[in-house]
């Protein structure tokens, strides 16, 4: 392969395994959404076409369906790449981490930002295969640093943990405000 | 002059200086770690900056944006893995230089070229300001609508070889911004009866999912690795002398960076490739390119560092972001009720000058920081990738949840995270979704406000600037069709484009 790229080859990308699965998914979603156009949008009588609330959803979904159709066509006409279902399975596996993220978001208002962050940092480090104490300690310390940076210093808008209410008076106030 | 001074005054505050320092140094570190990148960092920090003054928040984000490419050159040169996607071509000549024992020369040249490109970009921005102040008010609703339409078109067409996917994703972005209660007619659009969809899909929730969470999922599902970069010995300022021998290449490359940075949808990649091709064609030793040519390295780094300043031009003057990072910054402006566009130059010119000075300061801060800390950065980039994934996941929570403490936002963001992962794995672009959302919103609003003045469709283009923009749209389309025909006639074989795996980093 020539190492010097010409402008013409700029941004070309070759397909990867699983491309056709995504193409089908995109087309089905586009067509389903487009089929709901009349139900999910309104047409104001007497209004100009471009000012209709239906206009932009129709343009975008119509465009999506057309582009998705061509993308699928391109995928279907190209040579089959091995490993399609392995790739799709990896996408499915990533849902586990989405689940971790949502669990973390559910836990924070109850267990408090500091304890939840430290626990999740260590648990996730264990989940992805780290066993060395150094990495696990680093994960816990990083969790504390994240909390100190965002909650204590930058005072970002995060809820105080309900569990903090059970703490003794002085400590409770500090934990509710800063951690 | 008065505005210039008040711009300087704006910057001369401890909180602004601190934000600039944190942004610049943080940006270099983030850029140096393959797997993070400025988009992830800006997405995470975005909601945190909402509580800050506009100039403080913007300088911090600007610091990250402008400095990440400096840091990204280090792993590109030392371990052949670009720290940010736009350092891809740096590794072409930087790594071969490292292999033949010239790591110090390559790194210091990359820094010098970046500094040159950065300052050149800001210089152009300052010189162009008076012109922008005159031209920007000529942009009414029709012109901004056409400019946004041109932006969408360019974003789609810039993804050569993947135009259908880019078109699909841009349209998806436009669709996403239509979801919710229509602000003019108060009618529901695609809410399916769910109240949480009535307020629409928040751009930041989407950005955090597509950029930050998807990167976390990507790193967590991929095999663990720990890049090993060897320390560099020698004075980092040595590159300046060598750069002066190649000032023509550095200046032309920076020029490409400025011009292409201003055009929405093109940006660093195109600038880099055009500069690299130019440098090779005009070099006395073209055969050295790809084997450790200093000119190639300079062309690549000068071009990509000239872009951030240039990308501020359409953002500040017209309120039109050209790529994902400026699209994210646009939300900071909106949160503070500072609307970028023609009126910004009339009402908030001091803020504009403040941002210019911030850009200059950040380049100096980064350069000084890099002169002393390169070896420290080579240690930082050894962080294992899955550990990084854990950290990005935890940090993403701050970004999403702090917006409005909504669990629904977290779920939507996680959904976009999975979509982002799929797109990254397929090497499909994410940027069209974000630009579709932002530019789609602009197009809808501006077309509506232009309607009362339109009696016939030709009224849309009856003013000089709108007519020029219309011609540009036609020209872009015609050029694309011409290229397609030429390519089809030439029957060009497919090349290996794995090096364009820009979404991976």
HADDOCK unambig.tbl for C-alpha pairs under 7 A between the chains (distance, minus, plus):
assign (segid A and resid 3 and name CA) (segid B and resid 290 and name CA) 5.83 0.50 0.50
assign (segid A and resid 4 and name CA) (segid B and resid 290 and name CA) 6.65 0.50 0.50
assign (segid A and resid 6 and name CA) (segid B and resid 277 and name CA) 6.54 0.50 0.50
assign (segid A and resid 7 and name CA) (segid B and resid 273 and name CA) 6.38 0.50 0.50
assign (segid A and resid 7 and name CA) (segid B and resid 274 and name CA) 6.44 0.50 0.50
assign (segid A and resid 10 and name CA) (segid B and resid 160 and name CA) 6.54 0.50 0.50
assign (segid A and resid 11 and name CA) (segid B and resid 158 and name CA) 6.94 0.50 0.50
assign (segid A and resid 11 and name CA) (segid B and resid 159 and name CA) 5.17 0.50 0.50
assign (segid A and resid 11 and name CA) (segid B and resid 160 and name CA) 4.94 0.50 0.50
assign (segid A and resid 11 and name CA) (segid B and resid 161 and name CA) 6.77 0.50 0.50
assign (segid A and resid 11 and name CA) (segid B and resid 500 and name CA) 6.76 0.50 0.50
assign (segid A and resid 12 and name CA) (segid B and resid 159 and name CA) 6.72 0.50 0.50
assign (segid A and resid 12 and name CA) (segid B and resid 160 and name CA) 4.82 0.50 0.50
assign (segid A and resid 12 and name CA) (segid B and resid 161 and name CA) 4.30 0.50 0.50
assign (segid A and resid 12 and name CA) (segid B and resid 162 and name CA) 6.55 0.50 0.50
assign (segid A and resid 12 and name CA) (segid B and resid 497 and name CA) 6.38 0.50 0.50
assign (segid A and resid 13 and name CA) (segid B and resid 161 and name CA) 5.97 0.50 0.50
assign (segid A and resid 13 and name CA) (segid B and resid 162 and name CA) 6.64 0.50 0.50
assign (segid A and resid 13 and name CA) (segid B and resid 497 and name CA) 5.09 0.50 0.50
assign (segid A and resid 13 and name CA) (segid B and resid 500 and name CA) 6.73 0.50 0.50
assign (segid A and resid 14 and name CA) (segid B and resid 497 and name CA) 5.87 0.50 0.50
assign (segid A and resid 15 and name CA) (segid B and resid 426 and name CA) 6.96 0.50 0.50
assign (segid A and resid 16 and name CA) (segid B and resid 426 and name CA) 5.31 0.50 0.50
assign (segid A and resid 19 and name CA) (segid B and resid 426 and name CA) 6.39 0.50 0.50
assign (segid A and resid 40 and name CA) (segid B and resid 189 and name CA) 5.41 0.50 0.50
assign (segid A and resid 40 and name CA) (segid B and resid 190 and name CA) 4.84 0.50 0.50
assign (segid A and resid 40 and name CA) (segid B and resid 192 and name CA) 6.79 0.50 0.50
assign (segid A and resid 41 and name CA) (segid B and resid 188 and name CA) 6.42 0.50 0.50
assign (segid A and resid 41 and name CA) (segid B and resid 189 and name CA) 4.89 0.50 0.50
assign (segid A and resid 41 and name CA) (segid B and resid 190 and name CA) 6.64 0.50 0.50
assign (segid A and resid 42 and name CA) (segid B and resid 187 and name CA) 6.76 0.50 0.50
assign (segid A and resid 50 and name CA) (segid B and resid 448 and name CA) 6.99 0.50 0.50
assign (segid A and resid 51 and name CA) (segid B and resid 448 and name CA) 5.63 0.50 0.50
assign (segid A and resid 53 and name CA) (segid B and resid 182 and name CA) 6.69 0.50 0.50
assign (segid A and resid 53 and name CA) (segid B and resid 185 and name CA) 7.00 0.50 0.50
assign (segid A and resid 56 and name CA) (segid B and resid 178 and name CA) 6.96 0.50 0.50
assign (segid A and resid 57 and name CA) (segid B and resid 175 and name CA) 5.59 0.50 0.50
assign (segid A and resid 57 and name CA) (segid B and resid 178 and name CA) 6.25 0.50 0.50
assign (segid A and resid 60 and name CA) (segid B and resid 171 and name CA) 4.83 0.50 0.50
assign (segid A and resid 60 and name CA) (segid B and resid 172 and name CA) 6.66 0.50 0.50
assign (segid A and resid 60 and name CA) (segid B and resid 174 and name CA) 5.92 0.50 0.50
assign (segid A and resid 60 and name CA) (segid B and resid 175 and name CA) 5.28 0.50 0.50
assign (segid A and resid 61 and name CA) (segid B and resid 171 and name CA) 6.84 0.50 0.50
assign (segid A and resid 61 and name CA) (segid B and resid 175 and name CA) 6.55 0.50 0.50
assign (segid A and resid 63 and name CA) (segid B and resid 168 and name CA) 6.95 0.50 0.50
assign (segid A and resid 63 and name CA) (segid B and resid 171 and name CA) 6.06 0.50 0.50
assign (segid A and resid 64 and name CA) (segid B and resid 168 and name CA) 4.69 0.50 0.50
assign (segid A and resid 64 and name CA) (segid B and resid 171 and name CA) 5.38 0.50 0.50
assign (segid A and resid 64 and name CA) (segid B and resid 172 and name CA) 6.33 0.50 0.50
assign (segid A and resid 67 and name CA) (segid B and resid 164 and name CA) 5.03 0.50 0.50
assign (segid A and resid 67 and name CA) (segid B and resid 165 and name CA) 6.84 0.50 0.50
assign (segid A and resid 67 and name CA) (segid B and resid 167 and name CA) 6.03 0.50 0.50
assign (segid A and resid 67 and name CA) (segid B and resid 168 and name CA) 5.05 0.50 0.50
assign (segid A and resid 68 and name CA) (segid B and resid 164 and name CA) 6.88 0.50 0.50
assign (segid A and resid 68 and name CA) (segid B and resid 168 and name CA) 5.82 0.50 0.50
assign (segid A and resid 70 and name CA) (segid B and resid 164 and name CA) 6.32 0.50 0.50
assign (segid A and resid 71 and name CA) (segid B and resid 164 and name CA) 5.27 0.50 0.50
assign (segid A and resid 71 and name CA) (segid B and resid 165 and name CA) 6.08 0.50 0.50
assign (segid A and resid 91 and name CA) (segid B and resid 422 and name CA) 6.39 0.50 0.50
assign (segid A and resid 94 and name CA) (segid B and resid 217 and name CA) 6.07 0.50 0.50
assign (segid A and resid 94 and name CA) (segid B and resid 221 and name CA) 6.60 0.50 0.50
assign (segid A and resid 94 and name CA) (segid B and resid 418 and name CA) 6.70 0.50 0.50
assign (segid A and resid 95 and name CA) (segid B and resid 418 and name CA) 6.89 0.50 0.50
assign (segid A and resid 97 and name CA) (segid B and resid 217 and name CA) 6.43 0.50 0.50
assign (segid A and resid 98 and name CA) (segid B and resid 414 and name CA) 5.31 0.50 0.50
assign (segid A and resid 101 and name CA) (segid B and resid 393 and name CA) 6.96 0.50 0.50
assign (segid A and resid 102 and name CA) (segid B and resid 410 and name CA) 6.41 0.50 0.50
assign (segid A and resid 102 and name CA) (segid B and resid 411 and name CA) 6.33 0.50 0.50
assign (segid A and resid 105 and name CA) (segid B and resid 407 and name CA) 6.57 0.50 0.50
assign (segid A and resid 121 and name CA) (segid B and resid 390 and name CA) 6.63 0.50 0.50
assign (segid A and resid 124 and name CA) (segid B and resid 390 and name CA) 6.42 0.50 0.50
assign (segid A and resid 125 and name CA) (segid B and resid 387 and name CA) 6.66 0.50 0.50
assign (segid A and resid 125 and name CA) (segid B and resid 390 and name CA) 6.79 0.50 0.50
assign (segid A and resid 128 and name CA) (segid B and resid 220 and name CA) 6.82 0.50 0.50
assign (segid A and resid 128 and name CA) (segid B and resid 386 and name CA) 6.89 0.50 0.50
assign (segid A and resid 156 and name CA) (segid B and resid 48 and name CA) 5.84 0.50 0.50
assign (segid A and resid 156 and name CA) (segid B and resid 402 and name CA) 6.21 0.50 0.50
assign (segid A and resid 157 and name CA) (segid B and resid 402 and name CA) 4.76 0.50 0.50
assign (segid A and resid 158 and name CA) (segid B and resid 401 and name CA) 6.95 0.50 0.50
assign (segid A and resid 158 and name CA) (segid B and resid 402 and name CA) 5.41 0.50 0.50
assign (segid A and resid 158 and name CA) (segid B and resid 405 and name CA) 6.67 0.50 0.50
